[in-house]
Amino acid sequence: MMCAHRLVAVAVTLTLVLAGGCANVEHATFVTRVLPNGVTIVVSENRGSDMVSVHLWVRDGALYESADEAGTAALLRSVMVSSARNPVLEEKAQAFAGIGGVVMASPSHDFVYYVTTCHARYFEGAAELLHMGTTDTVFSDEDVESAKQGLLASLGRYSTNPREQTYLACMKNMMGDHPYARLPYGSTDVITALTSDDLRERHCNAYVGRNMIISVAGSIDAMRAADVIESLFGDLPEGEPARPSAEAVVWHEESSIDVLLGQGVPPYIVVGFPAPSASDEDVAAMDLLLMLLGRGRVSRLERGLILDEKLAVSVSAGWGTKRQSNPIVAWVDVGDHDVDRAREATIDAFLSLADDPIDEDDVTRARIALLTEVAESRSVMAERASYQGYWAVVSGIGFVDDYTARINELTREDLERVAKKYFRRNSYSVAIALP
């Protein structure tokens, strides 16, 4: 028997589907369901291909780790996907690969996620594999040691990468000791000291119903798929919701420049400005400002550093929208050009959005480009499941429903207001790598 809150979720979904003219009461193509143990299920039916993708998102990652725990979530993820951990699991994984199924997993700052993608006829097997792979807790010391070596090798590659270190220097200047200012893979000392008992405890606390979101997209019946997921994950313990180990950063009125010498690479610049969190009302406007700043041949960075001034070999901008506020960043390959002029031009590209009127045509082009990206993310099966799961875990289940509408409603004045709020002359950070 469905409990009241689940009935409400399904009823609302059916109403939305009917309003969109996509289905009748007997056939919902989009279902959200919150189980009594807190597991959130999001299913999107899409008959555009014969594939299905199932994503499991766990609120466990750097944001939920103290400095003394840094890397526990990443190591746990490595052990969870270890082929030696469980012979039955390995047999199922091999059979899944034999029918063309793909399995992957990755840690991030705000979550750890696991993915299975396959032909829709094997959906139940994919869901079972995902369930077994993330709920089994038999960790041997050998498994843990093997996973450590792999994770430490990955961490070593990042820690010796000059460009990664330049980026982390910029983040450190802006965010101090906040978890977002460190790699999601953790620290060598912590990972080396972790034991199988540490990982069992982490699993027991993190892999619980209130920390899990399961997103499904593909050529499946949405209601049946939700029922399958519920039958597998409905008995998980409810547990306690994960709580960030640090408060959100309060942006200071202070700029900084950090120069990293002897990096052995051509001059490289990273510039960061403050930006909001995923749940902030300014998130859609910042996404559109990102398009104006660094996407395409007519973006501010491309025009200012390459087309007009010839100050860089390449330039790009990005913003990893997260649960808490974190910087929007530009990366500049300077080549043999003037480093100081390239730095100034990069900063000016941000400030121009706050200081100068934004052209309506530019807003229109940026809106089209952003909506195209959203449409693409929601058309490919794996991307669609990733899109709806990602936003649910960092912002909330309702975000996807109104995001497109918010983009369409944004005006030039909205963008100028948000640019003035975040792109200020005394709030940026610069890190420069020099040979």
N, C-alpha and C positions, 0 to 999 in steps of 0.2 A: 504493500500500500504506500503510495507516494505521500510524503509529508507535505504540510501546507506551503512551505517556502518553495519547494520544488514545483508544485502545481502552479504557483504564481509565475515562476520563471518560464515555464512552458507556455502558459496562457499568454503572457506578454509576447513571447516569440511568435506564436501563431497569429496574434493580432497584427504584429508588424509585417509578417509575411503576407497576410491577406491584404493589408493596406498597400503593399507593393505589387499586388497582382500576381504573385509568384506561385501560390499554392492554395489548396483548400484546407479545411480543418483536419482532414484525414492525412495530410501530407505536408509536414513542416520541413522546409529545406534548410533551416538554420535553427539549431537548438542550443540553449544554454541551460545547464543544470548544476545546482549546488547540492551535493549530497549531504546527508546528516553529519558525516565525519569531516566536512569542510572541503573535500575534493571538488574542484570546479571543472566542469566539462563543457567544452565549446565545440560544436560540430557544424561544419558547413558543407552542405551537399553541392557537388559540382560535377556535372556530367560531361565536362569538356574533354575528358580523357578517361582511360580505363584504370587510372592510378589512384592510390590513396596514400596519404601521409599522416602519421600519428606522432605527435610531439608531446613529450612530458617535460614540464618546467617545474623545477624545484627552487623555492626561495632559499638558496644556499650559495654562498660565494663570498668574495672579498668584503662586501658591504656588511656581512654578518659575522665577520671574523675580527677579533682583536689582533694586534701586531703579534702576540704570542701564539696565535692560531693560524697565521697567514699561510695558506696553502693546504689546509686540512680539507676543504671542500674539493679542491682540484685533485688531490691525491685520492680521496674517496671516489671521485668520478673515475679516475684511472683504474682503480681496483674493481669498480662495478662493471667495467667493460672488459676486464681481463678474461682471456679465453680459458685460463687454467682454473678459475675460481670454482666452477661448478660443471662437472661433466655433462649433466643433463642440459644445462643452459648452453654449453658449447655445442652439443648435438643439435639442439634446436636452432642455434645461430648458423651452423653449417647448412642445415636443411633450408633455412630461410635464404641464405646466400645462393643456394642451388636453384631456387625459383626466381632469382634475379632481384631479391630484396636487398635493400641498402640499410645499414645501421651506422649511426654516428652519434657522437656525444661531445660536448664542449663545456668548459667552465667560463663564467663571465663574472663581472663584479656583482651583478644583481641576482644572478641565478646560475644554476647548472641545468642544461637541457639534454634530453635524449630523443633521438629521432629514429623511426622506422618508416621506410617508404617501399611500396611494392604494388603489384597488380591488385586491384580491388578484390578479386576473388580470394585473396589470402589475407584479408583484413583481420580476421579473428586471430590468425597465427601471429600477425605483426603485433597486435595488441597484447597477446599472451607473452610474447617474447619481451616486450617492453615492461610488462608487469613483473615477470620473473627476474629480469635483469636488474630491476631497481628495488625489489623488495627482499630478495635473498640476501642474507647477512653473514654467510659463512666465509670469513676472510682468514686465510692462512698466513703465517709469517712469510712464507715464500712468495705468495701473491703480492703482499705489501711491499716486500723488498724489490721485486721485479718492477712494480708500478713506480716505486721511488726512483729507480734508475732512469726510467723513461721520462718522468716528470722533471727530474734534475737536469737531464740533457736538454730538454726544451727550455727550461729556465736559464740554463747556461747560454744558449743561443740568444735569448732576449737580452740577458744582462751584459753581453759583450757586443751588442749591436749598437753602433754609435747613434743611429737615428732614433732607436727606441730610447736610448738614454737621454737624448736631447728632449724628446717628448716628455719623458718622466721628470726631467729637470723643470720643464715649464709647468707641469702639473703640480710638482712639489712646491714651487714658488707660489702658486695660486691657492693650493688646498692644504698645505702643511702636511700633517700626519693623517689626514683623512684616507680611508681605504681606497678611494678612487685614484689616489696619487701613487698607488703601487700596482704592480702587475697582478692580475687575477690568479697567476700560478703560485704566488706566495713567495716565501723566502727559503733559501737553501738550509739555513740552520733549523728552522721549524720542521721542514719536510724530513730532514735527516733524522730528527729525534722522534717523529711520530711512530706509534706502534699500532698493531692490529686492534688492540683494545680501544685506543683513541678513536679509530675509525668506526668501530662498532657503536661507540657512544654517540659519535656525530650522526651516524645513520639513524640511530634510534630517535634522536631529537629532531633531525631535519626532515627526514623522509616520512612525513606524517600528512594526514589529510588536509590540514589547514595551510600547508605550505605547497600544495600541489595543484597545478593547472594542467589539464590534458586537452590538447587541441587537435581536432581531426578535420581534414579536408579531403574531399575526393568523391569518387563515383560510388557512393554508398548511400543507403537509406539513413537519413540523419537520426531518426528516432531509434532505429535498431542499433546503430553505431553507439549512441549514447547508452543504450541498455547494456551493450557488450562491455563498454568501459566501466559502467557502474557495477556489473557483476564481478569484474576483476578487482577494482579498487575500492569498492564500497565497504569492505571489511577492514581497511587500514585504520589504525588508531587515529583519533582526532588530533591529539598532540597540541602543542602550543605554537602559535604563529611566530615565525622568525622575526627577530627585532634587530634593526641595524645597530652595529657596534659604535656608531658615531652619529652625532647630530649633523644635519645638513650644514654645509659651509655658509657662513655669512660673508658676502663679498666685501673686501676692504677697499678703501680709497687709497690704493698704493700700487704703483707700477714697479716692475723689476726687470732687469736684464742680466742673464746669466750666460757666461761664455765658457764653453767646454773646449779646452785646447788639446791638441795632439790626438784627435779622434781618427785621423787617417782617412778621412772622406772629404770630398769637395765640400765647400761651405754649405751649410744646411741651417735653415731657420725654422723655428716653431714659434708661432704667436698665438696666445690664448686670451680670450675675453670671457667675462662671466656669461652664463646662460642659465635658463630656468630648469626645473625638474620636469619629469614627464607628466605630472599631474597639475602643473601650473597652468593658469589660464592663458599664459603667453606662449605655450608650446607650439601651437600652430603658426603663430606669427614668426617665431624664431625659425621654424622649418622653412618658411617662405623666404625669410632673410638669408638663410643658408643658400638657397637657390640663387638669389641675387648676388650673393657674395662669391660663390665658388663653383657654380655649375654651368658649364657651357662656354662658348667662345665670347659671349658678350657679358660675362660676369665681371664684377668689379676687380677681382684679383687677376683674372686673365687679361683684361684690358690694361690695368694699371702696371702690371709687372712684365708682361710679355708682348702684347700687341703694340702698346704705345711707347713704353720706355725701354724695352729689351733689357730687363734687369734680372731675369731668371730663366732657367732652362725649363722648369715646370713648376706649377703651383696648384694646390688643391685645398679644399676646406672640408671639415667634417664636424659632426656633433653627435656623439653617442648618447642619445637621450636616455637618461637613467631615472631610477626612482627618486634620487635626490639631485639637487642642482649640480651641474658640472660644466666645465668650459666648452665653448665653441672654439675650434682650433684651425689655423692655417699652417700648411707645410710648404716650404719653399726650397727647391733645389736652385741654389744661386749660380753654380757653375763657376766661370771665371769672371763674373760680373761684380760690381761694387756691393759689398755686403751691407754697409751702412745705408746706402740708398735703397737697397732691396728691403731692408728692415723697415725703413721709414715708409716706403710705398705700401708695404703690407699693412702696417698700422693705419695708414691713411685710407685704405680700402674699407676697413671697418668703420672708421670715423666718418667717412663720407656718407654712409647710410644714416648716421645720426645728425650730421651737420647740414646736409644738402637735401632739397626736396627730392623725393623719389618719383621717377617718371612712371606715369600710369601704364605706358606700353611695357615697361620693364616688369611691372607687377603682373600684368596679364600673361606675359611670356613665362614668368616664374611660376604662376599659378598653374598654367597648363602643364609645365614640366613636372611639377610636384604631383598633380593629380594623375599624370601618366605613370609616375613611379608607383603611386598607391594602387592604381588599376593593375599594373603588372604584378605587384606583390600579391594581389588578391585573385590573380588568374591562374598562375602556376600552382599546382597542388601543394608541393612542399613549402613554397613561399607563402601561400595562403594560410596554411596551418601555422607557420612560423609567425606571420604577421599578427594573426588574431591571438596567439598565445603570448607573444612578446608583450604586446600592449596590455594584455590582461595582467601579466605578472608585474610590470613596472608602474602601471597607472590605474588599472581597474577594469572590470569586465565591460563597463559601458563606454569606454573610450572610443572603440572602433566605430560605434554606431553614429557618433556625431562629428567625427574628425573631418570627413570630407565636407560636411556642411559648414564647419568652422572655417575651413580653407576658403570656400566660396564666399563667405561673408566678410572676409578680411578686406579692409580698405587701405589705401595708401596711408591715410592718417594713422591707422592701427600699426602699420609697420614702422612708421616714423616714431611713434610713441615708444614702441618696444626697443627700437634701435637706440633711442636716446637714453632709455633706462639701463641698457646693458653695455653699450659701446661707448665708454667714457674715457677721456684722455688720461685719467689717473687710476685706471683699474685693470690694465692689461699686464701680461707677462710675456717676456721674450727669452728664448733659449737659443743659443747659436753654437753650432759645432764647427770648429775650425781645424784644418789639418795639423 
